[in-house]
Amino acid sequence: MVLFLSFIRILCEVLTIVIIIRAILSWFSPSPTNRLVIILTYITEPILAPLRRIIPRAGMIDFTPLVAIILLQLIIYLLP
């Protein structure tokens, strides 16, 4: 059980870092065919896509990465 909880904690930390990297990269508008962008999208889209259906965009600002990071950090905090 401890191993499973440690795995979940590490997974949430890694996903948080990957979402932050993707959000920062989006400021520079890299090519969608860039290999790094494809990998980051592949990893983060299963988390961000459901949140985008719930949270509307505020103009050109997408708050879903922020909400995803808050939810991941909440999961880490609530783990024993």
Secondary structure, DSSP 8 states (H G I E B T S, - for coil): -HHHHHHHHHHHHHHHHHHHHHHHHHTT---TT-HHHHHHHHHHHHHHHHHHHHS--BTTB--HHHHHHHHHHHHHHH--
